[in-house]
Amino acid sequence: MIHRLVHAIDVFAGHLAAIGWTAVALAAACHLAKMAVRTRAWRNIVAAAYPSSRVRWRGIFGAYAAGAAANAILPARGGDALKLYLAKRQVAGSTYPRLIATLAVETLVDLVLSVALLVWALEQNVLPGLDAVGRLRSIDWSWADRHPIGALIVLLGLLAAAAVTAVVARKRVEHLVTDLRAGGAILRRPSLYARRVVTWQLLDWALRLATIYWLLRAFHLPADAHTTLLVQVTQSLSTIVPLTPAGIGTEQGLLVYVFSGKAAAAKVLSFSVGMKIVLMTITVAVGAVATALMLRTLSWRRALEAAESSVSDARSGADPMAETVEARDA
């Protein structure tokens, strides 16, 4: 994977002179607008979850930007803890479970549209390796068939452990369920959800596709609705299992496949790397500024350590920020 990525960067460097920089600038503007629009939706979800608290859009935007920047340079979505940590600092009395629930609500429209696009791509037969699904081995249950008594003992042990855990952690579970329900409060008001969340997220997707369109134009690839949607599908698939920062490597391979016969592989690789560089540069720059303003530090490591420590303390039952959360930084 590293060898292919280095090759793709070399190809991109060789195509720099041919890039349409006006189209790149328009793509960058669309990407910035997308970040602003997306955070408006999240802010409205958080505001519904905390009706008695003041939730400023600027604070939510800063938290999202910082987390997105960390995710752009770290694998396995390491910036999500930073996003939650900063959002918690912006909303008085907030808790991690409830904020996590708001993020889950925020992904509903993304999930529906991503699945719809994936189904469309499958019907178009434009994705590689779909025949491999049929060759996957089934789960092996033969051990349980051969040792029914042992399997029963294991099952009873698991049920007993679950029962003991439920009794011991009953109060914490009750609080957790309450927080999770409160995080999805806006879903119980469908008209408000449609007006203040879905509309913003549909605009987010329109700007997302506009960004891809202008980048296709910038690298002189076929820029139409079909190819724009194909690129979006590859982006979604490359981030399903985020083993590399921003899905680097996986996306390049998918793009070369879906553009096979439509454009030279060198141009596709140049576009793929160029798109990553443009979007990551903007995201990291905005996120770095947000982190510096909100945490008074330029150290990503210090910010992430503080975020992970705070989330870990909350999971263990100790929340040192519970009484010191303030919204003044918003």
C-alpha positions in Angstrom: 0.0 0.0 0.0 2.8 2.4 0.9 4.5 1.8 -2.4 1.3 2.5 -4.4 0.7 5.7 -2.4 4.3 7.0 -3.0 3.8 6.2 -6.7 0.5 8.1 -6.7 2.1 11.1 -5.1 4.9 11.1 -7.8 2.2 11.0 -10.5 0.4 13.9 -8.8 3.6 16.0 -8.7 4.1 15.4 -12.5 0.6 16.8 -13.2 0.8 20.0 -11.1 1.2 22.3 -14.1 -2.0 21.0 -15.7 -4.2 21.6 -12.7 -7.1 24.1 -13.0 -6.5 26.2 -10.0 -9.7 28.2 -10.3 -11.7 25.0 -10.0 -9.5 24.0 -7.0 -10.4 27.3 -5.3 -14.1 26.7 -6.0 -13.8 23.2 -4.5 -12.1 24.6 -1.4 -14.8 27.1 -1.0 -17.5 24.4 -1.2 -15.6 22.3 1.3 -15.4 25.1 3.8 -19.1 25.8 3.3 -19.8 22.1 3.8 -18.1 22.2 7.2 -20.1 25.2 8.3 -23.4 23.7 7.1 -22.8 20.3 8.7 -22.0 21.8 12.1 -25.3 23.8 11.9 -27.1 20.5 11.9 -25.1 19.1 14.8 -25.6 22.3 16.8 -29.4 22.0 16.4 -29.3 18.4 17.6 -27.2 19.3 20.6 -29.5 22.3 21.4 -32.5 20.0 21.4 -30.7 17.6 23.8 -29.8 20.5 26.2 -32.8 22.8 26.0 -31.8 24.7 29.2 -28.3 25.4 28.0 -27.0 27.9 25.6 -25.4 26.1 22.6 -23.4 28.4 20.4 -22.7 27.3 16.8 -19.1 28.7 16.9 -18.2 26.3 19.8 -19.7 23.3 18.0 -18.0 24.2 14.8 -14.7 24.5 16.6 -15.1 21.1 18.2 -16.1 19.5 14.9 -13.2 21.1 13.0 -10.6 20.0 15.6 -11.9 16.4 15.6 -12.1 16.3 11.8 -8.5 17.6 11.5 -7.3 14.9 13.9 -9.2 12.2 12.0 -7.5 13.4 8.8 -4.0 12.7 10.1 -4.7 9.8 12.5 -6.0 6.3 11.7 -9.1 4.7 13.3 -10.9 8.0 13.8 -8.7 9.1 16.7 -10.1 12.6 16.6 -13.6 11.6 17.7 -12.5 11.8 21.4 -11.1 15.3 20.8 -14.4 16.3 19.1 -16.4 15.1 22.1 -14.0 16.7 24.6 -14.2 20.1 23.0 -18.0 19.9 22.6 -18.4 19.0 26.2 -16.5 22.2 27.2 -18.9 24.3 25.1 -22.2 23.1 26.6 -22.8 23.6 30.3 -23.8 20.4 32.2 -23.2 18.2 29.2 -22.2 14.5 29.4 -20.3 12.2 27.0 -23.1 9.7 26.5 -25.6 12.3 25.5 -23.1 14.0 23.2 -22.3 10.6 21.6 -26.1 10.1 21.1 -26.3 13.5 19.3 -23.5 12.3 16.9 -25.4 9.1 16.2 -28.5 11.2 15.3 -26.3 13.3 13.1 -25.3 10.3 11.0 -28.8 9.1 10.2 -29.1 11.1 7.0 -25.6 10.1 6.0 -26.4 6.5 6.6 -29.5 6.6 4.4 -27.9 8.4 1.6 -24.7 6.4 1.7 -26.7 3.1 1.6 -28.8 4.4 -1.3 -25.6 5.4 -3.2 -24.0 2.0 -2.5 -27.1 0.2 -3.8 -27.0 2.3 -6.9 -23.3 1.5 -7.4 -24.0 -2.2 -7.0 -26.7 -2.1 -9.6 -24.3 -0.3 -11.9 -21.8 -3.1 -11.3 -19.0 -0.6 -11.0 -17.3 -1.8 -7.8 -14.5 -4.4 -7.6 -14.5 -7.8 -5.9 -18.2 -8.2 -5.3 -18.0 -11.9 -6.2 -15.7 -12.4 -3.2 -18.7 -12.1 -0.9 -20.1 -15.4 -2.0 -16.8 -17.2 -1.2 -16.6 -16.0 2.5 -16.7 -18.9 5.0 -19.7 -19.2 7.3 -19.3 -19.1 11.1 -18.1 -22.4 12.4 -20.6 -23.8 14.9 -19.3 -27.3 14.9 -17.7 -27.0 18.3 -21.0 -26.5 20.0 -22.5 -29.4 18.1 -19.7 -31.7 19.3 -19.7 -30.4 22.9 -23.3 -29.5 23.8 -22.7 -29.7 27.6 -19.7 -27.5 27.4 -21.5 -25.0 25.1 -24.4 -24.9 27.6 -22.0 -24.2 30.5 -20.4 -21.4 28.5 -23.8 -19.9 27.7 -25.0 -20.1 31.3 -21.7 -18.5 32.5 -22.2 -15.6 30.0 -25.8 -15.1 31.1 -24.8 -15.1 34.8 -22.0 -12.6 34.2 -24.4 -10.4 32.3 -27.0 -10.6 35.1 -24.4 -9.7 37.8 -23.1 -6.8 35.7 -26.7 -5.6 35.2 -27.4 -5.6 38.9 -24.1 -3.9 39.9 -24.3 -1.3 37.2 -28.1 -0.8 37.3 -28.0 2.9 38.3 -25.2 3.7 35.8 -27.1 1.9 33.1 -30.3 3.9 34.0 -28.4 7.2 33.8 -26.8 6.0 30.5 -30.2 5.1 28.9 -31.6 8.5 30.1 -28.7 10.3 28.5 -29.0 8.4 25.2 -32.7 9.1 25.0 -32.1 12.8 25.7 -29.4 12.9 23.0 -32.1 11.9 20.4 -34.7 14.4 21.7 -35.0 16.1 18.3 -36.1 12.8 16.7 -39.3 13.0 18.8 -40.2 16.2 17.0 -40.2 15.1 13.4 -41.1 18.6 11.9 -38.3 20.2 13.9 -35.9 17.5 12.9 -36.8 17.8 9.2 -36.5 21.6 9.3 -33.4 22.1 11.5 -31.4 19.0 10.7 -32.4 17.2 7.5 -32.4 20.4 5.4 -28.9 21.3 6.6 -27.6 17.8 6.0 -29.1 17.7 2.5 -27.3 21.0 1.8 -24.1 19.4 3.3 -24.4 16.6 0.7 -25.0 19.0 -2.1 -21.8 20.9 -1.2 -20.0 17.6 -0.8 -20.9 16.6 -4.4 -20.1 20.1 -5.6 -16.6 19.8 -4.1 -16.0 16.6 -5.9 -17.4 18.1 -9.2 -15.0 21.0 -9.1 -12.0 18.8 -8.3 -12.9 16.6 -11.2 -12.9 19.7 -13.4 -9.6 20.8 -11.9 -7.9 17.5 -12.9 -9.6 17.4 -16.3 -11.5 14.2 -15.6 -15.1 13.5 -16.8 -17.2 15.8 -14.5 -20.8 14.8 -14.6 -23.4 13.5 -12.2 -22.4 9.9 -12.8 -18.7 10.3 -12.1 -19.3 12.6 -9.2 -21.5 10.0 -7.5 -19.0 7.3 -8.2 -16.3 9.3 -6.4 -18.5 9.8 -3.4 -19.2 6.1 -3.2 -15.4 5.4 -3.2 -15.0 7.9 -0.4 -17.7 6.3 1.7 -16.3 2.8 1.2 -12.8 3.8 2.0 -13.8 5.2 5.4 -16.0 2.2 6.5 -12.9 0.6 8.1 -10.6 3.6 8.7 -7.3 1.8 9.1 -5.4 4.6 7.5 -5.8 8.4 7.9 -8.7 9.6 5.8 -8.9 6.3 4.0 -5.6 6.9 2.1 -4.6 4.0 -0.1 -8.0 2.3 -0.3 -9.7 5.1 -2.0 -6.9 5.4 -4.7 -7.4 1.7 -5.6 -11.2 2.1 -5.8 -11.0 5.2 -8.0 -8.6 3.6 -10.5 -11.0 0.7 -10.8 -14.2 2.7 -11.3 -12.6 5.0 -13.8 -11.2 2.1 -15.8 -11.8 2.7 -19.5 -12.8 6.3 -18.9 -9.5 8.0 -18.0 -5.8 7.1 -17.8 -4.8 5.6 -14.5 -2.1 8.3 -14.1 -4.7 11.0 -14.3 -7.0 9.2 -11.8 -4.2 8.8 -9.3 -3.2 12.5 -9.7 -6.8 13.5 -9.1 -7.2 11.2 -6.1 -4.0 12.4 -4.4 -4.8 16.0 -5.3 -8.3 15.7 -3.8 -6.9 14.3 -0.6 -4.2 17.0 -0.3 -6.7 19.9 -0.9 -9.3 18.6 1.5 -6.8 17.5 4.2 -5.0 20.8 4.0 -8.2 22.8 4.5 -9.5 20.5 7.3 -6.2 20.4 9.2 -5.7 24.2 8.9 -9.1 25.0 10.2 -8.9 22.4 12.9 -5.5 23.6 14.1 -6.8 27.1 14.4 -9.9 25.8 16.3 -7.7 23.7 18.6 -5.4 26.6 19.3 -8.3 29.0 20.1 -10.3 26.5 22.3 -7.4 24.8 24.2 -4.7 27.6 24.0 -2.2 25.1 22.6 -0.8 24.1 19.2 0.2 20.7 20.4 -2.0 18.0 18.9 -0.5 15.4 21.2 -1.4 17.4 24.3 -4.9 18.0 23.0 -5.5 14.4 22.2 -4.1 13.2 25.5 -6.4 15.5 27.4 -9.4 14.4 25.4 -8.6 10.7 25.8 -8.0 11.1 29.5 -11.3 13.0 30.0 -13.3 10.4 28.0 -11.6 7.6 30.0 -12.4 9.2 33.3 -16.0 9.6 32.3 -16.2 5.9 31.4 -14.8 4.9 34.7 -17.3 7.0 36.6 -15.1 10.0 37.4 -15.8 13.1 35.5 -13.5 15.9 36.6 -15.1 18.4 34.2 -18.7 17.9 35.3 -18.6 20.9 37.5 -16.3 23.1 35.5 -17.9 23.0 32.1 -18.5 26.5 30.8 -19.9 27.9 27.6 -17.8 31.1 27.6 -15.4 29.8 24.9 -18.3 29.4 22.4 
